[in-house]
């Protein structure tokens, strides 16, 4: 590639990057070098080449990034209200979940205790049946 072809290619790249930057700003997306390169269809790090036009664009990109991040958000109070209500709802449902989980744990303990008692009662009934059958056998023998 000769020098004039390289210049025209750099200009095309800068033009695509400028358009991508404008689109990102219009859409309210996060402005970064990587985002601009992705939107412009450039490979990652294309704007890092040591070319004066790229350095100038990166300066403009940095200024645009600062301008978009320092802009106050509109509707901040409504967002804070919404966030607080969501946090309150999350806390409410977490508390309900923990209460139900505690009840489940208690009922599981009761179930285990009842199973244990049932096992021992069955053993007791088996002993009584053995004793009753042993008495029946001795009564028949007499």
C-alpha positions in Angstrom: 0.0 0.0 0.0 1.3 3.4 -0.8 1.1 6.5 1.4 -2.0 7.9 -0.3 -3.9 4.6 0.0 -3.0 4.5 3.7 -4.2 8.0 4.3 -7.5 7.3 2.6 -7.9 4.1 4.7 -7.2 6.0 7.9 -9.8 8.6 6.9 -12.4 5.9 6.2 -11.6 4.3 9.6 -11.9 7.7 11.4 -15.2 8.4 9.6 -16.7 5.1 10.6 -15.5 5.7 14.2 -17.1 9.2 14.2 -20.4 7.7 13.1 -20.2 5.0 15.7 -19.4 7.6 18.4 -22.5 9.7 17.4 -24.7 6.6 17.5 -23.5 5.6 20.9 -24.1 9.1 22.3 -27.6 9.2 20.7 -28.5 5.8 22.1 -27.2 6.8 25.5 -24.8 3.9 25.6 -21.5 3.9 27.4 -18.8 5.6 25.4 -15.4 3.9 25.3 -12.8 3.2 22.7 -13.7 -0.5 22.6 -17.4 0.3 22.2 -16.7 2.7 19.3 -14.4 0.1 17.6 -17.1 -2.6 18.0 -19.9 -0.3 16.7 -17.7 0.8 13.8 -16.9 -2.8 12.9 -13.2 -2.3 13.6 -11.0 -4.8 15.3 -10.1 -4.3 18.9 -7.2 -1.8 19.3 -7.4 -0.4 15.8 -7.4 3.1 17.2 -4.2 2.4 19.1 -2.0 2.6 16.0 0.6 5.4 16.1 -1.2 7.7 13.5 -1.8 11.3 14.2 -5.4 11.1 13.0 -6.1 8.3 15.5 -4.5 10.2 18.3 -6.7 13.2 17.5 -9.8 11.1 17.4 -8.9 9.5 20.7 -8.7 13.0 22.2 -12.1 13.8 20.9 -13.4 10.4 22.2 -12.0 11.2 25.6 -13.7 14.6 25.7 -17.0 13.0 24.5 -16.7 10.3 27.2 -16.2 13.0 29.9 -19.1 15.0 28.6 -21.5 12.0 28.7 -20.4 10.8 32.1 -20.5 14.3 33.8 -24.0 15.0 32.4 -26.6 14.9 35.3 -29.2 12.2 35.0 -32.7 13.4 34.6 -35.3 11.9 36.8 -32.9 11.0 39.6 -35.5 11.3 42.3 -37.9 8.9 40.6 -35.1 6.5 40.1 -34.1 6.7 43.7 -37.8 6.2 44.8 -38.1 3.2 42.5 -34.8 1.8 43.8 -35.9 2.2 47.4 -39.2 0.5 46.8 -37.5 -2.4 45.0 -35.1 -2.7 47.9 -38.0 -2.7 50.4 -39.8 -5.4 48.3 -36.7 -7.5 48.2 -36.2 -7.2 51.9 -39.9 -8.1 52.5 -39.7 -11.2 50.4 -36.3 -12.2 51.9 -37.9 -12.0 55.3 -40.9 -14.1 54.2 -38.5 -16.6 52.6 -36.5 -16.9 55.8 -39.6 -17.3 58.0 -40.9 -20.1 55.7 -37.5 -21.7 55.7 -37.4 -21.6 59.5 -40.9 -23.2 59.7 -39.8 -25.9 57.3 -36.7 -26.6 59.4 -38.9 -27.0 62.5 -41.4 -29.2 60.8 -38.6 -31.4 59.5 -37.3 -31.7 63.0 -40.7 -32.7 64.3 -41.1 -35.2 61.5 -37.7 -36.8 62.5 -38.8 -37.0 66.1 -42.1 -38.6 65.2 -40.4 -41.1 63.0 -38.1 -42.0 65.8 -41.0 -42.5 68.3 -42.9 -44.6 65.7 -39.9 -46.8 65.3 -39.6 -47.4 69.0 -43.4 -48.0 69.3 -43.2 -50.6 66.5 -40.4 -52.4 68.3 -42.5 -52.3 71.5 -45.6 -53.7 69.7 -43.4 -56.4 68.2 -42.2 -57.4 71.7 -45.7 -57.5 73.0 -46.8 -59.7 70.1 -43.9 -62.0 70.8 -44.8 -62.2 74.5 -48.5 -62.8 73.6 -47.6 -65.6 71.2 -45.2 -67.1 73.7 -48.0 -67.1 76.3 -50.3 -68.7 73.7 -47.8 -71.5 73.1 -47.3 -72.1 76.8 -51.1 -72.2 77.3 -51.5 -74.7 74.6 -48.8 -76.9 76.0 -50.5 -77.0 79.4 
